[in-house]
């Protein structure tokens, strides 16, 4: 069995283990023991089955560690008390809200509690990596799907803030990341709507984008540009590697790794960010060892690492869309571009990648959101030439902002025309008629041909090359 198959089998076992929340600890131990015994064998399907069993047990353990039962905040929240809390914001967990660690909680009628656990903070606008104090109400998590998703993300309760105060950034990396975010925001502020979009393209910060613009970008199929993903990481690592092209390889890889860590701290550990960062780490390891990173291998390894560290992410729609788009680009860009021989390669490859990504995410858009952006393909093709320069200039503006505000402002102004073009495209293809509602069941019907096409592409990718012999009328013939 090849390494690629092992990686994806481990991922399948991990995901299954994470989703199996009702498996008892004793059963997990038995599955792990059986997995070890089978993995040590080398005959037939024993080793693959053992790998899946071990991964299943690891996923179940990781989910239990990430969302432990018996957090003090869960017990405190049963009576919905009024509390004053002090804590640290951890991450913006997609649509679930702001996840925070409660370092101290004082609730009415209860003794103070230290290290009370993890909560989702509602009605308080804060960025990850900040200290805060707040007063409000602890709310228990119920059995609704949204509440269960919050529990799987590691929270023991929700905290509805009435008043709150930002106590400043955490020291070290978080403090510097905050300075970068604030510097980019200051540089983009005079640019109006273009500045708001520039922050979204660069670091996924949508606070400067008005709801009407967000709706237009969503209906035009351009909303994914506001979710930092692989293109941002590729631009970042490419820029650092180019700037340090004359330095030794070890120093170059170390600088790229440091830039990647800082980028994740600035943007926040969202699902698509972690997936892209994981693939970036795999690419850096391949660079350091002199190997060529295989995209499917890199994606699988990145997902294994991300799911092991953050099990609740398997339920994230953002991750599903990110993985689907990446798989579509990897599997179908080559076959589609091969049918565009008459076009220049610089045009054919981006066109094929856009078609592949749009086809891969369409079933999810229909099934989850009940809509299909029919203008998504032309909108993405027209916006594509402006996205890379806007993002690159925005990254540079953020990078220099802690040291030179005028330089950051100049870079942001240079990026403004590109961001304005994306806004115009979003408005042109963002009317209600471009994204009419569709039955959610249509997503399942659309998923069938997408899965078949993906399987066909995988078969052709793994098909061994044909060999040539000296027989035949032309002096050689194909066999195999």
VENWO-V864916 format. One record per residue. N is the residue number from 0. SS is DSSP state (hx for helix, st for strand, lp for the rest). OMEGA is omega in whole degrees, -180 to 180 (* if undefined). D_LAST is the distance of its C-alpha to the last C-alpha in Angstrom with 1 decimal. Layout:
N;SS;OMEGA;D_LAST  N;SS;OMEGA;D_LAST
//
This chain:
0;lp;-178;20.7  1;lp;-179;20.4  2;hx;180;23.6  3;hx;179;23.1  4;hx;179;22.9  5;hx;-179;26.0  6;hx;-177;27.9  7;hx;173;27.5  8;hx;177;28.3  9;hx;178;31.4  10;hx;179;32.3  11;hx;178;32.0  12;hx;178;34.3  13;hx;-177;36.7  14;hx;179;37.1  15;hx;178;37.6  16;hx;178;40.2  17;hx;-177;42.0  18;hx;-178;42.3  19;lp;-173;43.5  20;lp;-176;47.1  21;lp;178;48.7  22;lp;-178;47.0  23;lp;-178;49.8  24;hx;180;49.8  25;hx;179;49.7  26;hx;178;46.5  27;hx;179;44.9  28;hx;180;45.9  29;hx;179;44.5  30;hx;179;41.1  31;hx;179;41.0  32;hx;178;41.9  33;hx;179;39.2  34;hx;179;36.7  35;hx;-179;37.7  36;hx;-179;37.5  37;hx;-178;34.0  38;hx;179;32.7  39;lp;178;33.8  40;lp;-176;31.6  41;lp;-175;28.1  42;lp;172;26.9  43;lp;-177;24.9  44;lp;-175;26.1  45;hx;-177;29.4  46;hx;177;28.9  47;hx;179;27.5  48;hx;178;30.4  49;hx;178;32.8  50;hx;179;31.8  51;hx;-180;32.4  52;hx;178;35.7  53;hx;180;36.9  54;hx;177;36.1  55;hx;180;38.0  56;hx;179;41.0  57;hx;179;40.9  58;hx;179;40.8  59;hx;179;43.8  60;hx;-180;45.7  61;hx;179;45.1  62;hx;179;46.3  63;hx;179;49.4  64;hx;-178;50.2  65;hx;-178;49.7  66;lp;-176;51.9  67;lp;175;54.4  68;lp;175;56.9  69;lp;175;60.6  70;lp;180;60.9  71;hx;-179;64.7  72;hx;179;64.2  73;hx;178;62.9  74;hx;179;66.2  75;hx;-172;68.3  76;hx;-175;66.8  77;hx;-180;67.7  78;hx;-179;71.1  79;lp;-176;69.9  80;lp;170;72.3  81;st;-173;73.4  82;st;168;72.2  83;st;-175;72.2  84;st;171;69.0  85;st;-176;67.9  86;st;-178;64.3  87;st;175;61.2  88;st;-176;58.7  89;st;-176;55.1  90;st;172;52.7  91;st;-171;52.4  92;lp;178;50.2  93;hx;-180;48.9  94;hx;-178;50.8  95;hx;179;52.4  96;lp;-175;55.0  97;st;-180;56.2  98;st;-176;55.7  99;st;175;58.5  100;st;179;59.7  101;st;-180;63.4  102;st;179;65.1  103;st;179;68.5  104;st;174;69.7  105;st;-176;73.3  106;st;-176;73.7  107;lp;178;77.0  108;lp;-180;78.5  109;lp;175;76.0  110;lp;179;76.1  111;lp;-179;73.8  112;st;175;70.3  113;st;-179;68.3  114;st;-172;64.5  115;st;180;64.5  116;st;-174;60.8  117;st;-179;58.5  118;st;166;59.4  119;st;-177;58.3  120;st;178;61.0  121;st;175;61.9  122;lp;176;64.2  123;lp;-177;64.0  124;lp;178;62.2  125;lp;176;61.0  126;lp;175;58.0  127;lp;178;56.0  128;lp;-180;57.6  129;st;169;61.2  130;st;179;64.2  131;st;167;66.2  132;st;-177;69.2  133;st;172;69.6  134;st;-179;71.7  135;st;-172;70.5  136;st;172;69.4  137;st;-176;66.9  138;st;178;65.0  139;lp;177;63.1  140;lp;-177;59.5  141;lp;-177;59.2  142;lp;178;56.5  143;lp;-178;55.4  144;hx;-180;51.7  145;hx;-180;52.9  146;hx;178;55.1  147;hx;177;52.4  148;hx;177;50.1  149;hx;179;52.9  150;hx;179;53.3  151;hx;178;49.6  152;lp;176;49.9  153;lp;-177;52.5  154;lp;174;55.8  155;lp;-179;58.6  156;st;171;60.7  157;st;178;61.2  158;st;179;64.1  159;st;-174;65.7  160;st;172;67.6  161;st;173;71.0  162;st;180;71.7  163;st;-179;69.6  164;st;175;69.9  165;st;-178;67.3  166;st;177;68.3  167;st;-178;66.0  168;st;170;62.5  169;lp;-177;61.5  170;lp;174;62.0  171;lp;-174;59.4  172;hx;-179;56.0  173;hx;179;57.0  174;hx;179;60.2  175;hx;178;58.3  176;hx;177;55.7  177;hx;178;58.7  178;hx;178;60.1  179;hx;179;56.9  180;hx;-179;56.8  181;hx;179;60.5  182;hx;178;60.2  183;hx;179;57.4  184;hx;179;59.4  185;hx;-180;62.5  186;hx;-177;60.6  187;hx;-174;59.1  188;hx;-178;62.3  189;lp;-174;63.9  190;lp;177;60.9  191;lp;-177;61.4  192;hx;179;58.5  193;hx;178;56.2  194;hx;177;57.2  195;hx;179;56.4  196;hx;179;53.0  197;hx;177;52.4  198;hx;178;53.1  199;hx;180;50.7  200;hx;-172;47.9  201;hx;-174;48.6  202;hx;177;49.4  203;lp;-180;49.1  204;lp;-177;52.9  205;lp;-177;53.8  206;lp;179;57.5  207;lp;-178;58.4  208;lp;-178;56.7  209;lp;-177;58.8  210;hx;-179;57.7  211;hx;178;57.5  212;hx;178;55.1  213;hx;179;52.9  214;hx;180;52.9  215;hx;178;51.9  216;hx;179;49.1  217;hx;-179;47.8  218;hx;180;48.0  219;lp;180;46.3  220;lp;-179;43.3  221;lp;-177;44.5  222;hx;-180;45.8  223;hx;179;42.7  224;hx;-180;44.0  225;hx;177;46.9  226;lp;-177;44.7  227;lp;-175;43.8  228;lp;-172;40.1  229;hx;-179;37.2  230;hx;178;38.4  231;hx;180;41.8  232;hx;180;40.4  233;hx;178;38.0  234;hx;-180;41.0  235;hx;-178;43.2  236;hx;177;40.9  237;hx;-180;39.9  238;hx;180;43.6  239;hx;180;44.6  240;hx;179;41.8  241;hx;-180;42.8  242;hx;-178;46.5  243;lp;-175;45.8  244;lp;-178;43.2  245;lp;-177;45.5  246;lp;179;46.2  247;lp;-175;44.3  248;hx;-178;41.1  249;hx;179;42.9  250;hx;180;45.7  251;hx;180;43.4  252;hx;179;41.5  253;hx;179;44.8  254;hx;178;46.3  255;hx;179;43.3  256;hx;178;43.6  257;hx;178;47.3  258;hx;-180;46.9  259;hx;178;44.5  260;hx;179;46.9  261;hx;-180;49.8  262;hx;179;47.8  263;hx;178;47.1  264;hx;-180;50.8  265;hx;-174;51.9  266;hx;-174;49.7  267;lp;-174;49.9  268;lp;176;47.2  269;lp;-174;46.0  270;hx;-178;42.7  271;hx;178;40.8  272;hx;-179;42.4  273;hx;177;41.4  274;hx;-180;37.8  275;hx;179;37.7  276;hx;177;39.7  277;hx;177;37.3  278;hx;176;34.4  279;hx;178;36.6  280;hx;178;37.4  281;hx;179;33.7  282;hx;179;33.3  283;hx;177;36.3  284;hx;178;35.1  285;hx;178;31.8  286;hx;-178;34.0  287;hx;-178;36.3  288;hx;178;33.5  289;lp;180;31.6  290;lp;178;28.5  291;lp;-179;26.9  292;lp;177;27.6  293;lp;-171;24.7  294;hx;-179;26.3  295;hx;177;25.2  296;hx;-180;26.0  297;hx;179;29.3  298;hx;180;30.2  299;hx;179;29.6  300;hx;179;31.7  301;hx;-180;34.4  302;hx;177;34.7  303;hx;-179;34.9  304;hx;-177;37.7  305;hx;-179;39.5  306;hx;179;39.5  307;hx;-178;40.7  308;hx;-178;43.5  309;lp;-174;44.4  310;hx;-177;43.3  311;hx;-177;45.2  312;hx;-180;43.0  313;hx;180;40.4  314;hx;-176;42.8  315;lp;176;43.2  316;hx;177;42.3  317;hx;178;42.1  318;hx;180;39.3  319;hx;180;37.4  320;hx;-179;37.7  321;hx;-179;36.8  322;hx;180;33.7  323;hx;180;32.6  324;hx;180;33.1  325;hx;178;31.2  326;hx;178;28.2  327;hx;-180;28.3  328;hx;-178;28.5  329;hx;-173;25.7  330;hx;-168;23.2  331;hx;-179;24.2  332;hx;-180;25.8  333;hx;180;22.6  334;hx;-179;21.4  335;hx;-180;25.0  336;hx;178;25.8  337;hx;178;22.8  338;lp;-179;24.6  339;lp;-174;27.8  340;lp;-177;27.0  341;lp;179;30.5  342;lp;174;32.2  343;lp;-177;32.8  344;hx;-180;30.6  345;hx;178;33.8  346;hx;-175;34.4  347;hx;-176;30.9  348;hx;176;29.9  349;hx;178;33.2  350;hx;-179;33.1  351;hx;179;29.6  352;hx;179;30.7  353;hx;178;33.8  354;hx;-178;32.2  355;hx;-179;29.7  356;hx;-179;32.6  357;hx;179;34.8  358;hx;-176;32.3  359;hx;-175;31.7  360;hx;-176;35.4  361;hx;178;36.7  362;hx;179;36.4  363;hx;179;38.4  364;hx;180;41.0  365;hx;-175;41.6  366;hx;-176;41.6  367;hx;-173;43.7  368;hx;179;45.9  369;lp;179;46.0  370;st;176;45.4  371;lp;178;42.7  372;lp;-176;43.5  373;lp;176;42.5  374;lp;-175;43.5  375;hx;-178;41.3  376;hx;178;38.6  377;hx;180;41.1  378;hx;180;43.4  379;hx;179;40.7  380;hx;-179;39.5  381;hx;-179;43.1  382;hx;-173;44.1  383;hx;-177;41.1  384;hx;-177;42.5  385;hx;-174;45.7  386;hx;-177;44.3  387;hx;179;43.1  388;hx;178;46.3  389;hx;-179;48.5  390;hx;-178;46.8  391;hx;179;46.7  392;hx;176;50.4  393;hx;177;51.3  394;hx;179;49.7  395;hx;179;51.6  396;hx;178;54.8  397;hx;-177;54.5  398;hx;-177;53.7  399;hx;-174;56.8  400;hx;179;59.1  401;lp;-177;60.6  402;lp;-177;61.8  403;lp;178;62.6  404;hx;178;63.3  405;hx;179;63.9  406;hx;178;60.5  407;hx;179;58.8  408;hx;179;60.8  409;hx;178;59.8  410;hx;178;56.1  411;hx;178;56.5  412;hx;178;58.3  413;hx;180;55.5  414;hx;-173;53.0  415;hx;-180;55.3  416;hx;179;54.2  417;hx;177;50.6  418;hx;179;51.6  419;hx;178;53.9  420;hx;178;51.1  421;hx;177;49.0  422;hx;-179;52.1  423;hx;178;52.6  424;hx;178;49.1  425;hx;177;49.6  426;hx;-178;52.9  427;hx;-177;51.5  428;lp;-175;48.7  429;lp;176;50.5  430;lp;-179;52.8  431;hx;-179;52.8  432;hx;-179;51.2  433;hx;-178;48.0  434;lp;-179;47.3  435;lp;177;48.8  436;st;178;48.7  437;lp;177;46.1  438;lp;-180;46.0  439;lp;179;44.4  440;lp;179;42.5  441;hx;179;40.5  442;hx;179;38.7  443;hx;179;37.0  444;hx;180;36.0  445;hx;-179;34.5  446;hx;-177;32.7  447;hx;179;30.5  448;hx;179;28.6  449;hx;179;28.5  450;hx;179;26.9  451;hx;179;24.3  452;hx;178;23.5  453;hx;179;23.4  454;hx;178;21.0  455;hx;-180;18.7  456;hx;179;19.0  457;hx;179;18.3  458;hx;-179;15.1  459;hx;177;13.9  460;hx;-177;15.4  461;hx;-180;13.7  462;lp;-179;10.1  463;lp;-180;8.3  464;lp;179;8.1  465;lp;178;5.5  466;st;-179;6.4  467;st;176;8.9  468;st;-179;10.5  469;lp;-179;14.0  470;lp;174;13.7  471;lp;-175;14.6  472;lp;-179;17.9  473;lp;179;17.8  474;lp;176;17.0  475;lp;175;13.3  476;st;-178;10.2  477;st;174;7.0  478;st;177;3.8  479;lp;*;0.0
//
